[in-house]
Amino acid sequence: MADPDKRPELFCHFSLLPLLGLPIGEMWDLDALAEDCASDGVYEGLFTSAPLNLRSGVASPPNALVIK
């Protein structure tokens, strides 16, 4: 690997996603949620994310959902 500063990031991707099946949320677009929270002053809610239920699926979309 050319850039040693990227090693921890790549280690997490290679270990967490395919080996452990653990989804990680790194690309969620939370701008709309932040605007909604700022508009009504409510910053609490239930955040959940579940991958698609695909046999042997790797890196499926996260399907994030917030219930306020």
Residue pairs with C-beta under 8 A, 6 or more apart in sequence:
1 7
1 10
12 24
13 24
16 22
16 24
17 23
17 24
17 58
17 59
18 58
18 59
23 49
23 50
23 51
23 60
23 62
25 49
25 62
25 64
27 62
28 49
28 62
28 64
33 66
36 68
37 43
37 68
42 68
44 68
45 66
45 67
45 68
46 66
46 67
47 64
47 65
47 66
48 64
48 65
48 66
48 67
49 62
49 63
49 64
49 65
50 62
50 63
51 57
51 60
51 61
51 62
51 63
52 60
52 61
52 63
54 60
